[in-house]
Amino acid sequence: MSRLAEKLADEIAAMTIEHIDKTGDEDIVQMLATTMGDSSQTLQEAFITSIRVQRAAIRAKKDLAARARKLAEAPPDAG
């Protein structure tokens, strides 16, 4: 996969995730993927991968932050 396609896909995926967070419009992912696929299967695949990777990273960061808060709030071991 070309670096240009990955860079563009990452940028568009980040913008798309921001749009979804603001609007709840999940359909935008499929619409954009279809639009990209009409012209560039490489860009389409990079975009779909980037959406998945960025969403996974966002979930992991949230889980890590929640775990850190939970451990910070826990009383120290009595042992």
C-alpha positions as CSV (number, residue, x, y, z in Angstrom):
1,M,0.0,0.0,0.0
2,S,1.4,3.4,-0.9
3,R,2.4,5.9,1.8
4,L,0.3,8.5,0.1
5,A,-2.8,6.4,0.3
6,E,-2.1,5.6,4.0
7,K,-1.5,9.2,4.8
8,L,-4.7,10.4,3.1
9,A,-6.7,7.6,4.6
10,D,-5.5,8.4,8.1
11,E,-6.4,12.0,7.7
12,I,-9.8,11.3,6.3
13,A,-10.5,8.6,8.9
14,A,-9.6,11.0,11.7
15,M,-12.0,13.6,10.3
16,T,-14.7,10.9,9.9
17,I,-14.4,9.7,13.4
18,E,-14.6,13.3,14.6
19,H,-17.7,13.8,12.5
20,I,-19.3,10.6,14.0
21,D,-18.5,11.7,17.5
22,K,-20.2,15.0,16.9
23,T,-23.2,13.7,14.9
24,G,-23.6,10.0,15.5
25,D,-23.7,9.6,11.7
26,E,-22.2,6.0,11.4
27,D,-23.4,5.7,7.8
28,I,-20.7,8.1,6.7
29,V,-18.0,5.4,6.9
30,Q,-19.7,3.2,4.3
31,M,-20.6,6.2,2.1
32,L,-17.0,7.4,2.0
33,A,-15.6,3.9,1.5
34,T,-17.9,3.4,-1.4
35,T,-17.0,6.8,-2.9
36,M,-13.3,6.0,-2.5
37,G,-13.7,2.5,-3.9
38,D,-15.2,3.9,-7.1
39,S,-11.9,5.5,-7.9
40,S,-9.2,3.8,-5.7
41,Q,-9.5,0.5,-4.1
42,T,-6.1,1.1,-2.4
43,L,-7.4,4.3,-0.7
44,Q,-10.7,2.5,0.2
45,E,-8.8,-0.3,1.9
46,A,-6.5,2.0,3.7
47,F,-9.4,4.1,4.9
48,I,-11.3,1.1,6.3
49,T,-8.2,-0.1,8.0
50,S,-7.5,3.3,9.5
51,I,-11.0,3.6,10.8
52,R,-10.7,0.2,12.6
53,V,-7.2,1.0,13.9
54,Q,-8.0,4.5,15.2
55,R,-11.3,3.3,16.8
56,A,-9.4,0.4,18.5
57,A,-6.8,2.9,19.8
58,I,-9.5,5.2,21.1
59,R,-11.1,2.3,22.9
60,A,-7.8,1.1,24.3
61,K,-6.9,4.6,25.6
62,K,-10.3,4.9,27.3
63,D,-10.0,1.5,28.9
64,L,-6.5,2.3,30.1
65,A,-7.6,5.7,31.6
66,A,-10.5,4.0,33.3
67,R,-8.3,1.3,34.7
68,A,-5.7,3.8,35.9
69,R,-8.5,5.9,37.6
70,K,-9.9,2.7,39.3
71,L,-6.5,1.7,40.6
72,A,-5.7,5.2,41.8
73,E,-9.0,5.3,43.7
74,A,-8.6,1.9,45.3
75,P,-7.4,1.8,48.9
76,P,-3.9,0.6,49.4
77,D,-3.4,-3.1,50.2
78,A,-3.5,-3.8,53.9
79,G,-0.7,-6.4,53.5
